[in-house]
Amino acid sequence: MLKKVLVVEDDKGLQTYIKELLLDQGFNVQLADDGIGALELIKKSVPDLVVLDLGLPVMSGETVTIEIRKNYPDLPILILTAKDSITDIVQGLSLGADDYMTKPFIADEFLARIKARVRERGESKTMLSAGDLELNTQTLEVKRANTKIQLTPKEFELLHYLLSNKGRILSREMILNRVWLYSSDIDSRVVDVYMGYLRKKIDGKQPKKLLQSVRGFGYMIKE
């Protein structure tokens, strides 16, 4: 079955160019001119990936990202925008985007990133691991050195997010947005509290610490 990519872009010329690029690579392509239309299309049929401009009419790309993450937490989002400042990039990724490219872009790099994201989503990842730590998404079991570890649902969700991004630094905002789904009444310090819970259960007295804090940036899990 062809992989489906939803392109959300209000520039008709660029929209057509991206569509032709993707069609040439064997993708099924859907088009949306604004955020509301994009969300309606996703509701009808969830694509394998969304290419999203931030400077959209009616509803901003940032808001679209938030809405997608609320309802489709595993749907890959590649932001493609003229906003190229470090602040814009960090904000886009913090809202829950999986990748960020600025315009103008190199076609080969663009296609390579899309293929990588679609491939990652298509792979069945029943088992996630880091060192001797294992998480089974079907049985919901977590083991370290073959010893079962009991986690609460929120701890499990947090660990799953960390393992899914093994080796990547995740900011508190990224974790809060993904695991707590943008709840306005949740303080960002809850991330530190739950990371403390996980550390006790996962690392504990283990000689090798897998959960690491990166001062000024956030957290990561690293072998």
N, CA, C and O of each residue as an XYZ file, in Angstrom:
892
protein
N       0.842     -1.193      0.000
C       0.000      0.000      0.000
C       0.874      1.239      0.000
O       1.875      1.298      0.714
N       0.492      2.247     -0.815
C       1.261      3.475     -0.891
C       1.179      4.241      0.427
O       0.122      4.303      1.055
N       2.301      4.822      0.836
C       2.316      5.654      2.020
C       1.724      7.013      1.685
O       2.007      7.584      0.631
N       0.898      7.525      2.594
C       0.179      8.775      2.322
C       0.798      9.934      3.092
O       1.011      9.851      4.302
N       1.083     11.013      2.372
C       1.644     12.220      2.967
C       0.657     13.363      2.770
O       0.190     13.608      1.658
N       0.346     14.054      3.851
C      -0.502     15.240      3.784
C       0.388     16.469      3.764
O       1.173     16.689      4.687
N       0.266     17.273      2.712
C       1.052     18.496      2.570
C       0.147     19.684      2.890
O      -0.848     19.923      2.205
N       0.504     20.426      3.941
C      -0.289     21.590      4.357
C       0.521     22.838      4.013
O       1.456     23.207      4.723
N       0.144     23.471      2.919
C       0.921     24.597      2.376
C      -0.015     25.498      1.575
O      -0.755     25.023      0.714
N       0.021     26.814      1.864
C      -0.899     27.722      1.173
C      -0.301     28.342     -0.089
O      -1.015     28.987     -0.857
N       1.004     28.152     -0.313
C       1.634     28.617     -1.550
C       1.373     27.574     -2.641
O       1.945     26.484     -2.611
N       0.517     27.908     -3.592
C       0.091     26.941     -4.603
C       1.264     26.399     -5.425
O       1.315     25.210     -5.738
N       2.204     27.282     -5.769
C       3.345     26.835     -6.556
C       4.193     25.831     -5.809
O       4.570     24.798     -6.361
N       4.497     26.129     -4.545
C       5.299     25.217     -3.731
C       4.517     23.942     -3.439
O       5.086     22.851     -3.396
N       3.227     24.086     -3.241
C       2.367     22.923     -2.988
C       2.447     21.939     -4.154
O       2.582     20.732     -3.955
N       2.362     22.472     -5.368
C       2.434     21.628     -6.568
C       3.808     20.988     -6.708
O       3.920     19.817     -7.071
N       4.857     21.762     -6.419
C       6.223     21.245     -6.517
C       6.434     20.074     -5.552
O       6.980     19.040     -5.935
N       6.002     20.241     -4.307
C       6.157     19.181     -3.303
C       5.342     17.954     -3.703
O       5.795     16.818     -3.560
N       4.137     18.199     -4.204
C       3.290     17.090     -4.628
C       3.974     16.269     -5.710
O       3.988     15.040     -5.641
N       4.539     16.932     -6.703
C       5.202     16.220     -7.797
C       6.431     15.460     -7.310
O       6.701     14.348     -7.765
N       7.178     16.068     -6.379
C       8.339     15.381     -5.792
C       7.910     14.066     -5.143
O       8.527     13.022     -5.355
N       6.848     14.137     -4.355
C       6.396     12.970     -3.608
C       5.763     11.918     -4.515
O       5.965     10.719     -4.324
N       5.001     12.373     -5.497
C       4.390     11.427     -6.437
C       5.471     10.661     -7.199
O       5.330      9.462     -7.440
N       6.541     11.347     -7.576
C       7.648     10.692     -8.296
C       8.318      9.620     -7.452
O       8.921      8.689     -7.984
N       8.210      9.754     -6.118
C       8.827      8.785     -5.208
C       7.835      7.710     -4.763
O       8.151      6.891     -3.900
N       6.641      7.711     -5.347
C       5.680      6.652     -5.061
C       4.778      6.888     -3.872
O       4.164      5.949     -3.367
N       4.685      8.143     -3.406
C       3.802      8.442     -2.287
C       2.406      8.817     -2.785
O       2.239      9.330     -3.892
N       1.422      8.549     -1.950
C       0.070      9.059     -2.158
C       0.038     10.425     -1.477
O       0.456     10.541     -0.324
N      -0.445     11.454     -2.158
C      -0.356     12.816     -1.633
C      -1.728     13.442     -1.471
O      -2.562     13.394     -2.376
N      -1.949     14.034     -0.296
C      -3.130     14.853     -0.031
C      -2.672     16.291      0.162
O      -1.557     16.525      0.627
N      -3.513     17.254     -0.187
C      -3.163     18.663     -0.083
C      -4.180     19.416      0.753
O      -5.380     19.148      0.691
N      -3.681     20.364      1.535
C      -4.543     21.263      2.299
C      -3.947     22.657      2.247
O      -2.730     22.825      2.323
N      -4.818     23.665      2.115
C      -4.358     25.049      2.028
C      -4.293     25.740      3.382
O      -3.624     26.764      3.523
N      -4.976     25.194      4.372
C      -4.993     25.831      5.687
C      -5.102     24.770      6.781
O      -5.324     23.591      6.506
N      -4.942     25.215      8.019
C      -4.915     24.294      9.144
C      -6.218     23.580      9.413
O      -6.224     22.389      9.723
N      -7.322     24.295      9.297
C      -8.627     23.680      9.558
C      -8.905     22.570      8.550
O      -9.367     21.487      8.910
N      -8.615     22.857      7.276
C      -8.803     21.834      6.250
C      -7.918     20.626      6.487
O      -8.323     19.489      6.244
N      -6.699     20.880      6.965
C      -5.765     19.786      7.247
C      -6.301     18.881      8.348
O      -6.260     17.656      8.229
N      -6.804     19.487      9.416
C      -7.324     18.692     10.536
C      -8.544     17.879     10.122
O      -8.736     16.759     10.595
N      -9.360     18.436      9.248
C     -10.523     17.707      8.751
C     -10.104     16.499      7.917
O     -10.699     15.427      8.024
N      -9.076     16.679      7.086
C      -8.583     15.562      6.277
C      -7.995     14.460      7.156
O      -8.211     13.274      6.906
N      -7.254     14.858      8.179
C      -6.648     13.879      9.085
C      -7.737     13.090      9.809
O      -7.618     11.881     10.004
N      -8.795     13.788     10.203
C      -9.901     13.122     10.903
C     -10.559     12.069     10.023
O     -10.958     11.010     10.507
N     -10.670     12.358      8.736
C     -11.299     11.422      7.801
C     -10.401     10.223      7.510
O     -10.866      9.085      7.434
N      -9.108     10.497      7.347
C      -8.157      9.425      7.023
C      -6.770      9.851      7.462
O      -6.187     10.768      6.884
N      -6.234      9.188      8.485
C      -4.947      9.579      9.054
C      -3.814      9.226      8.082
O      -3.686      8.070      7.680
N      -2.997     10.205      7.706
C      -1.882      9.934      6.786
C      -0.711      9.286      7.523
O      -0.765      9.085      8.737
N       0.331      8.968      6.788
C       1.537      8.399      7.393
C       2.500      9.484      7.848
O       3.395      9.233      8.655
N       2.311     10.699      7.321
C       3.179     11.813      7.691
C       2.523     13.113      7.248
O       1.795     13.144      6.256
N       2.786     14.191      7.994
C       2.288     15.518      7.641
C       3.458     16.453      7.388
O       4.347     16.584      8.229
N       3.459     17.106      6.221
C       4.406     18.182      5.929
C       3.653     19.473      6.190
O       2.635     19.739      5.551
N       4.143     20.278      7.123
C       3.343     21.395      7.636
C       4.096     22.718      7.582
O       5.191     22.851      8.129
N       3.482     23.701      6.908
C       3.996     25.068      6.933
C       3.482     25.734      8.210
O       2.393     25.411      8.683
N       4.263     26.661      8.767
C       3.818     27.353      9.972
C       2.996     28.594      9.654
O       2.065     28.926     10.388
N       3.334     29.285      8.559
C       2.652     30.516      8.208
C       1.392     30.280      7.411
O       1.315     30.630      6.233
N       0.404     29.687      8.055
C      -0.844     29.331      7.377
C      -1.955     30.340      7.672
O      -1.945     30.976      8.726
N      -2.908     30.491      6.758
C      -4.075     31.317      7.042
C      -5.055     30.576      7.952
O      -4.997     29.354      8.081
N      -5.944     31.325      8.571
C      -7.029     30.802      9.416
C      -6.516     30.239     10.740
O      -6.919     30.698     11.809
N      -5.642     29.260     10.673
C      -5.085     28.635     11.874
C      -3.586     28.460     11.677
O      -3.155     27.919     10.658
N      -2.793     28.909     12.630
C      -1.333     28.834     12.490
C      -0.845     27.392     12.499
O      -1.504     26.499     13.030
N       0.331     27.184     11.898
C       0.920     25.848     11.895
C       1.239     25.370     13.296
O       1.175     24.174     13.578
N       1.584     26.302     14.179
C       1.864     25.926     15.559
C       0.613     25.332     16.216
O       0.690     24.322     16.916
N      -0.533     25.967     15.982
C      -1.785     25.463     16.549
C      -2.167     24.119     15.945
O      -2.666     23.234     16.640
N      -1.928     23.975     14.648
C      -2.200     22.694     13.978
C      -1.357     21.588     14.606
O      -1.847     20.487     14.853
N      -0.086     21.892     14.860
C       0.815     20.913     15.491
C       0.262     20.468     16.833
O       0.230     19.275     17.134
N      -0.173     21.431     17.639
C      -0.725     21.120     18.958
C      -1.964     20.228     18.836
O      -2.105     19.252     19.572
N      -2.858     20.568     17.906
C      -4.080     19.790     17.736
C      -3.780     18.368     17.258
O      -4.409     17.412     17.711
N      -2.821     18.234     16.344
C      -2.449     16.889     15.884
C      -1.907     16.073     17.039
O      -2.268     14.907     17.202
N      -1.043     16.674     17.844
C      -0.432     15.943     18.942
C      -1.451     15.520     19.999
O      -1.288     14.482     20.642
N      -2.491     16.313     20.175
C      -3.526     15.954     21.152
C      -4.238     14.662     20.758
O      -4.511     13.800     21.593
N      -4.528     14.554     19.465
C      -5.365     13.444     18.993
C      -4.609     12.327     18.286
O      -5.091     11.196     18.220
N      -3.434     12.633     17.760
C      -2.644     11.637     17.023
C      -1.184     11.739     17.467
O      -0.338     12.204     16.703
N      -0.885     11.310     18.687
C       0.451     11.514     19.261
C       1.586     10.852     18.491
O       2.736     11.269     18.628
N       1.298      9.833     17.687
C       2.361      9.130     16.972
C       2.460      9.521     15.494
O       3.274      8.960     14.762
N       1.645     10.472     15.054
C       1.668     10.881     13.651
C       2.869     11.795     13.399
O       2.942     12.873     13.989
N       3.810     11.396     12.542
C       5.001     12.221     12.293
C       4.651     13.551     11.635
O       3.829     13.611     10.720
N       5.288     14.611     12.116
C       5.099     15.948     11.554
C       6.454     16.511     11.152
O       7.367     16.607     11.972
N       6.573     16.881      9.882
C       7.767     17.561      9.399
C       7.381     19.001      9.083
O       6.613     19.257      8.156
N       7.912     19.930      9.852
C       7.640     21.341      9.609
C       8.535     21.833      8.480
O       9.746     21.610      8.490
N       7.931     22.500      7.514
C       8.650     23.079      6.380
C       8.232     24.536      6.292
O       7.106     24.836      5.894
N       9.134     25.451      6.662
C       8.725     26.837      6.834
C       9.859     27.808      6.527
O      11.030     27.431      6.482
N       9.485     29.057      6.318
C      10.473     30.117      6.104
C      11.003     30.633      7.434
O      11.991     31.367      7.463
N      10.361     30.260      8.530
C      10.826     30.693      9.853
C      12.094     29.914     10.207
O      12.046     28.714     10.477
N      13.224     30.616     10.201
C      14.491     29.895     10.319
C      15.344     30.286     11.518
O      16.514     29.911     11.586
N      14.784     31.030     12.460
C      15.569     31.379     13.641
C      15.650     30.189     14.587
O      14.802     29.297     14.549
N      16.665     30.181     15.429
C      16.824     29.100     16.405
C      15.598     29.026     17.309
O      15.146     27.939     17.670
N      15.064     30.195     17.670
C      13.868     30.226     18.521
C      12.688     29.535     17.852
O      11.961     28.774     18.490
N      12.502     29.804     16.559
C      11.406     29.177     15.822
C      11.575     27.668     15.757
O      10.616     26.916     15.932
N      12.811     27.231     15.501
C      13.084     25.797     15.388
C      12.827     25.090     16.712
O      12.177     24.046     16.761
N      13.355     25.687     17.795
C      13.166     25.085     19.124
C      11.689     25.038     19.473
O      11.204     24.042     20.009
N      10.967     26.125     19.168
C       9.540     26.152     19.468
C       8.783     25.088     18.689
O       7.930     24.392     19.240
N       9.100     24.964     17.397
C       8.429     23.972     16.571
C       8.629     22.559     17.081
O       7.685     21.772     17.146
N       9.859     22.242     17.442
C      10.156     20.910     17.964
C       9.546     20.714     19.348
O       9.100     19.618     19.687
N       9.528     21.782     20.145
C       8.962     21.683     21.486
C       7.464     21.437     21.443
O       6.915     20.789     22.334
N       6.801     21.947     20.416
C       5.358     21.741     20.294
C       5.009     20.305     19.921
O       3.863     19.874     20.056
N       6.025     19.564     19.446
C       5.769     18.161     19.141
C       6.111     17.730     17.737
O       5.872     16.577     17.377
N       6.676     18.637     16.911
C       7.084     18.238     15.567
C       8.251     17.259     15.652
O       9.058     17.323     16.579
N       8.332     16.362     14.690
C       9.404     15.369     14.671
C      10.630     15.856     13.908
O      11.741     15.383     14.145
N      10.431     16.791     13.002
C      11.542     17.300     12.198
C      11.206     18.712     11.752
O      10.048     19.130     11.784
N      12.252     19.454     11.327
C      12.072     20.863     10.987
C      13.019     21.210      9.854
O      14.231     21.033      9.978
N      12.473     21.704      8.747
C      13.287     22.148      7.618
C      12.864     23.561      7.239
O      11.696     23.931      7.352
N      13.846     24.345      6.785
C      13.550     25.718      6.393
C      13.574     25.862      4.872
O      14.265     25.128      4.165
N      12.802     26.825      4.400
C      12.747     27.145      2.971
C      13.809     28.211      2.664
O      14.065     29.077      3.500
N      14.417     28.161      1.498
C      14.322     27.117      0.469
C      15.016     25.841      0.936
O      15.888     25.890      1.803
N      14.634     24.699      0.365
C      15.176     23.425      0.812
C      15.738     22.641     -0.368
O      15.420     22.903     -1.528
N      16.582     21.675     -0.033
C      17.166     20.789     -1.039
C      16.251     19.574     -1.177
O      15.961     18.893     -0.193
N      15.804     19.311     -2.385
C      14.811     18.257     -2.628
C      15.276     16.901     -2.109
O      14.497     16.186     -1.478
N      16.519     16.536     -2.362
C      17.015     15.221     -1.944
C      16.989     15.076     -0.425
O      16.631     14.019      0.095
N      17.367     16.134      0.283
C      17.351     16.081      1.750
C      15.917     15.983      2.257
O      15.627     15.223      3.181
N      15.043     16.739      1.661
C      13.623     16.728      2.026
C      13.043     15.321      1.879
O      12.380     14.820      2.787
N      13.294     14.693      0.741
C      12.776     13.353      0.490
C      13.395     12.328      1.435
O      12.714     11.415      1.900
N      14.680     12.482      1.716
C      15.368     11.546      2.609
C      14.767     11.612      4.015
O      14.590     10.584      4.667
N      14.461     12.799      4.468
C      13.876     12.945      5.806
C      12.470     12.348      5.859
O      12.103     11.702      6.840
N      11.700     12.562      4.820
C      10.346     11.998      4.780
C      10.402     10.475      4.773
O       9.664      9.819      5.508
N      11.270      9.917      3.951
C      11.382      8.457      3.883
C      11.807      7.877      5.222
O      11.313      6.827      5.631
N      12.722      8.557      5.906
C      13.198      8.074      7.200
C      12.072      8.071      8.229
O      11.927      7.116      8.993
N      11.278      9.135      8.250
C      10.181      9.231      9.218
C       9.075      8.214      8.932
O       8.536      7.600      9.853
N       8.748      8.044      7.672
C       7.716      7.073      7.294
C       8.190      5.656      7.607
O       7.414      4.823      8.075
N       9.463      5.393      7.346
C      10.018      4.066      7.625
C       9.993      3.774      9.120
O       9.648      2.667      9.536
N      10.357      4.765      9.926
C      10.347      4.587     11.377
C       8.950      4.253     11.875
O       8.776      3.400     12.745
N       7.952      4.938     11.312
C       6.578      4.706     11.754
C       6.080      3.340     11.308
O       5.296      2.694     12.004
N       6.544      2.907     10.141
C       6.086      1.636      9.614
C       6.675      0.429     10.306
O       6.107     -0.663     10.268
N       7.817      0.629     10.940
C       8.459     -0.490     11.625
C       7.669     -0.847     12.888
O       7.239      0.030     13.638
N       7.494     -2.113     13.099
C       6.810     -2.557     14.307
C       7.795     -2.569     15.462
O       8.711     -3.391     15.502
N       7.603     -1.657     16.397
C       8.520     -1.542     17.519
C       7.855     -2.052     18.783
O       7.467     -1.282     19.662
N       7.737     -3.358     18.849
C       7.148     -3.956     20.043
C       8.106     -3.825     21.220
O       7.689     -3.582     22.352
N       9.398     -3.990     20.936
C      10.414     -3.924     21.981
C      11.265     -2.674     21.794
O      11.802     -2.433     20.713
N      11.380     -1.898     22.836
C      12.286     -0.761     22.871
C      13.324     -1.039     23.951
O      13.003     -1.602     24.997
N      14.550     -0.651     23.699
C      15.590     -0.978     24.674
C      16.691      0.072     24.706
O      16.878      0.857     23.776
N      17.408      0.046     25.820
C      18.621      0.849     25.993
C      19.479      0.084     26.977
O      19.131     -0.040     28.151
N      20.603     -0.431     26.499
C      21.420     -1.281     27.355
C      20.641     -2.506     27.784
O      20.100     -3.230     26.948
N      20.582     -2.742     29.092
C      19.849     -3.914     29.597
C      18.424     -3.569     30.015
O      17.759     -4.353     30.692
N      17.960     -2.388     29.606
C      16.587     -1.960     29.883
C      15.704     -2.294     28.689
O      16.049     -1.975     27.551
N      14.566     -2.936     28.943
C      13.648     -3.320     27.873
C      12.223     -2.887     28.207
O      11.781     -2.981     29.352
N      11.514     -2.411     27.181
C      10.106     -2.045     27.326
C       9.327     -2.720     26.221
O       9.647     -2.574     25.041
N       8.296     -3.465     26.610
C       7.459     -4.179     25.657
C       6.124     -3.432     25.518
O       5.365     -3.322     26.482
N       5.847     -2.921     24.314
C       4.649     -2.112     24.104
C       3.369     -2.943     24.055
O       2.273     -2.394     24.167
N       3.495     -4.250     23.890
C       2.306     -5.110     23.839
C       1.925     -5.632     25.221
O       0.761     -5.576     25.619
N       2.913     -6.137     25.940
C       2.632     -6.676     27.277
C       2.717     -5.599     28.358
O       2.306     -5.820     29.497
N       3.260     -4.419     27.990
C       3.457     -3.292     28.915
C       4.417     -3.644     30.044
O       4.347     -3.079     31.135
N       5.311     -4.581     29.767
C       6.315     -4.972     30.754
C       7.594     -4.161     30.568
O       8.005     -3.852     29.450
N       8.206     -3.830     31.699
C       9.503     -3.149     31.698
C      10.463     -3.983     32.533
O      10.150     -4.384     33.654
N      11.638     -4.237     31.964
C      12.648     -5.027     32.674
C      14.003     -4.344     32.614
O      14.352     -3.719     31.613
N      14.754     -4.468     33.681
C      16.153     -4.045     33.681
C      16.974     -5.212     34.206
O      16.771     -5.672     35.330
N      17.902     -5.687     33.382
C      18.719     -6.862     33.722
C      17.815     -8.046     34.049
O      18.054     -8.792     34.999
N      16.751     -8.200     33.219
C      15.788     -9.304     33.336
C      14.947     -9.270     34.609
O      14.280    -10.250     34.942
N      14.980     -8.150     35.315
C      14.148     -7.992     36.508
C      12.998     -7.046     36.191
O      13.212     -5.934     35.709
N      11.772     -7.497     36.467
C      10.599     -6.686     36.165
C      10.551     -5.433     37.039
O      10.901     -5.457     38.219
N      10.110     -4.347     36.423
C       9.965     -3.073     37.123
C       8.516     -2.624     36.985
O       7.988     -2.565     35.875
N       7.875     -2.310     38.094
C       6.493     -1.862     38.081
C       6.444     -0.342     37.910
O       7.011      0.403     38.709
N       5.759      0.101     36.859
C       5.613      1.531     36.609
C       4.138      1.915     36.590
O       3.279      1.102     36.248
N       3.858      3.149     36.956
C       2.508      3.675     36.808
C       2.282      3.961     35.317
O       3.251      4.040     34.561
N       1.031      4.115     34.880
C       0.776      4.413     33.460
C       1.532      5.640     32.956
O       2.057      5.622     31.843
N       1.596      6.703     33.757
C       2.289      7.921     33.322
C       3.806      7.702     33.279
O       4.478      8.232     32.394
N       4.345      6.936     34.214
C       5.774      6.615     34.189
C       6.110      5.786     32.958
O       7.140      5.992     32.316
N       5.225      4.844     32.640
C       5.431      4.008     31.452
C       5.420      4.871     30.193
O       6.262      4.701     29.311
N       4.470      5.792     30.111
C       4.362      6.667     28.949
C       5.603      7.538     28.806
O       6.099      7.744     27.698
N       6.097      8.039     29.909
C       7.309      8.871     29.892
C       8.518      8.056     29.448
O       9.315      8.519     28.632
N       8.656      6.851     29.980
C       9.777      6.001     29.595
C       9.681      5.619     28.120
O      10.695      5.566     27.425
N       8.477      5.355     27.647
C       8.275      5.007     26.241
C       8.730      6.159     25.342
O       9.377      5.929     24.320
N       8.398      7.376     25.713
C       8.790      8.549     24.929
C      10.313      8.712     24.922
O      10.904      9.027     23.890
N      10.932      8.498     26.065
C      12.395      8.601     26.153
C      13.076      7.537     25.297
O      14.025      7.831     24.570
N      12.588      6.302     25.386
C      13.186      5.216     24.614
C      12.948      5.381     23.119
O      13.790      5.001     22.305
N      11.808      5.945     22.761
C      11.516      6.176     21.343
C      12.429      7.237     20.754
O      12.582      7.334     19.536
N      13.037      8.035     21.634
C      13.961      9.088     21.197
C      15.338      8.879     21.818
O      16.016      9.835     22.195
N      15.738      7.612     21.917
C      17.012      7.260     22.556
C      18.172      8.039     21.948
O      18.332      8.091     20.728
N      18.969      8.636     22.808
C      20.125      9.394     22.345
C      19.830     10.837     21.977
O      20.736     11.586     21.612
N      18.553     11.236     22.074
C      18.135     12.596     21.710
C      17.733     13.349     22.963
O      17.009     12.817     23.805
N      18.199     14.589     23.093
C      17.838     15.413     24.240
C      16.404     15.907     24.063
O      16.054     16.464     23.023
N      15.585     15.699     25.080
C      14.196     16.141     25.071
C      14.025     17.238     26.120
O      14.320     17.027     27.296
N      13.551     18.397     25.696
C      13.354     19.493     26.639
C      12.154     19.192     27.536
O      11.332     18.332     27.219
N      12.063     19.904     28.651
C      10.913     19.730     29.534
C       9.614     20.033     28.788
O       8.595     19.374     28.996
N       9.670     21.046     27.914
C       8.470     21.413     27.164
C       8.054     20.294     26.215
O       6.866     19.996     26.086
N       9.023     19.677     25.554
C       8.716     18.577     24.647
C       8.073     17.420     25.395
O       7.089     16.838     24.938
N       8.642     17.093     26.555
C       8.109     15.984     27.355
C       6.722     16.330     27.877
O       5.807     15.509     27.827
N       6.572     17.552     28.380
C       5.281     17.984     28.907
C       4.214     17.954     27.821
O       3.095     17.494     28.048
N       4.572     18.447     26.641
C       3.611     18.496     25.543
C       3.213     17.115     25.049
O       2.051     16.888     24.711
N       4.169     16.186     25.005
C       3.882     14.858     24.473
C       3.200     13.960     25.516
O       2.228     13.272     25.203
N       3.705     13.968     26.740
C       3.216     13.028     27.757
C       1.989     13.549     28.496
O       1.095     12.781     28.852
N       1.952     14.869     28.724
C       0.811     15.443     29.445
C      -0.153     16.180     28.510
O      -1.108     16.804     28.970
N       0.097     16.107     27.198
C      -0.829     16.592     26.173
C      -1.297     18.028     26.390
O      -2.488     18.328     26.317
N      -0.333     18.908     26.658
C      -0.594     20.347     26.677
C      -1.613     20.792     27.718
O      -2.284     21.808     27.534
N      -1.730     20.053     28.790
C      -2.680     20.449     29.825
C      -2.228     21.768     30.452
O      -1.130     21.851     31.003
N      -3.065     22.789     30.369
C      -2.681     24.118     30.835
C      -2.510     24.196     32.347
O      -1.841     25.096     32.855
N      -3.114     23.255     33.064
C      -3.043     23.291     34.518
C      -1.874     22.471     35.071
O      -1.757     22.293     36.284
N      -1.014     21.977     34.187
C       0.128     21.173     34.619
C       1.381     22.038     34.638
O       1.727     22.668     33.639
N       2.056     22.062     35.785
C       3.307     22.815     35.924
C       4.441     22.017     35.300
O       4.475     20.792     35.416
N       5.374     22.703     34.636
C       6.488     22.009     33.975
C       7.355     21.243     34.959
O       8.088     20.336     34.564
N       7.277     21.600     36.243
C       8.093     20.904     37.242
C       7.646     19.454     37.441
O       8.373     18.648     38.022
N       6.434     19.127     36.949
C       5.973     17.745     37.052
C       6.909     16.815     36.291
O       7.055     15.648     36.654
N       7.544     17.326     35.233
C       8.494     16.523     34.464
C       9.665     16.117     35.352
O      10.080     14.958     35.346
N      10.196     17.068     36.115
C      11.315     16.765     37.005
C      10.907     15.750     38.069
O      11.681     14.858     38.420
N       9.693     15.894     38.575
C       9.203     14.975     39.607
C       9.131     13.552     39.061
O       9.598     12.611     39.704
N       8.545     13.397     37.874
C       8.392     12.057     37.299
C       9.723     11.480     36.831
O       9.921     10.265     36.867
N      10.627     12.339     36.394
C      11.965     11.844     36.051
C      12.649     11.317     37.311
O      13.404     10.346     37.255
N      12.384     11.954     38.432
C      12.932     11.458     39.701
C      12.368     10.088     40.048
O      13.101      9.205     40.494
N      11.061      9.909     39.843
C      10.446      8.600     40.082
C      11.094      7.526     39.197
O      11.444      6.441     39.662
N      11.245      7.863     37.900
C      11.831      6.898     36.962
C      13.259      6.545     37.334
O      13.653      5.380     37.274
N      14.031      7.549     37.718
C      15.430      7.296     38.082
C      15.534      6.277     39.214
O      16.372      5.376     39.179
N      14.675      6.432     40.215
C      14.718      5.507     41.344
C      14.411      4.086     40.900
O      15.038      3.132     41.361
N      13.433      3.950     39.993
C      13.007      2.618     39.575
C      13.910      2.018     38.494
O      14.168      0.814     38.501
N      14.385      2.843     37.576
C      15.162      2.333     36.445
C      16.651      2.237     36.766
O      17.289      1.214     36.514
N      17.188      3.307     37.321
C      18.626      3.318     37.596
C      18.938      2.812     39.001
O      19.834      1.989     39.184
N      18.195      3.306     39.992
C      18.367      2.835     41.360
C      19.819      2.658     41.757
O      20.604      3.606     41.739
N      20.162      1.445     42.112
C      21.541      1.135     42.511
C      22.356      0.565     41.364
O      23.462      0.065     41.565
N      21.800      0.644     40.150
C      22.527      0.131     38.983
C      23.832      0.916     38.781
O      23.834      2.144     38.876
N      24.922      0.225     38.507
C      26.192      0.939     38.296
C      26.174      1.837     37.059
O      26.835      2.875     37.030
N      25.422      1.436     36.047
C      25.338      2.237     34.826
C      24.015      2.983     34.805
O      22.948      2.368     34.819
N      24.084      4.308     34.772
C      22.896      5.145     34.762
C      22.471      5.430     33.322
O      23.263      5.920     32.517
N      21.219      5.119     33.009
C      20.714      5.309     31.654
C      19.986      6.642     31.480
O      20.047      7.254     30.414
N      19.304      7.084     32.525
C      18.554      8.335     32.460
C      19.477      9.491     32.827
O      20.051      9.523     33.915
N      19.609     10.423     31.917
C      20.553     11.512     32.125
C      19.879     12.864     31.963
O      19.024     13.050     31.098
N      20.279     13.801     32.809
C      19.807     15.174     32.665
C      20.915     15.974     31.992
O      22.097     15.789     32.283
N      20.522     16.853     31.102
C      21.466     17.706     30.388
C      21.180     19.130     30.832
O      20.169     19.719     30.448
N      22.067     19.673     31.633
C      21.831     20.958     32.259
C      21.470     22.042     31.253
O      22.174     22.252     30.265
N      20.372     22.719     31.519
C      19.948     23.810     30.652
C      19.163     23.379     29.425
O      18.655     24.219     28.682
N      19.060     22.038     29.203
C      18.373     21.557     28.003
C      17.204     20.635     28.342
O      16.078     20.882     27.910
N      17.457     19.588     29.100
C      16.374     18.659     29.406
C      16.896     17.301     29.807
O      17.836     17.197     30.595
N      16.283     16.243     29.262
C      16.616     14.875     29.647
C      16.818     14.004     28.414
O      16.359     14.318     27.316
N      17.514     12.910     28.634
C      17.680     11.931     27.569
C      17.961     10.570     28.170
O      18.362     10.464     29.329
N      17.750      9.526     27.379
C      18.140      8.186     27.786
C      19.235      7.750     26.830
O      19.084      7.839     25.611
N      20.325      7.283     27.388
C      21.510      7.009     26.590
C      22.184      5.742     27.074
O      22.368      5.536     28.273
N      22.549      4.895     26.124
C      23.234      3.650     26.471
C      24.664      3.938     26.914
O      25.405      3.013     27.249
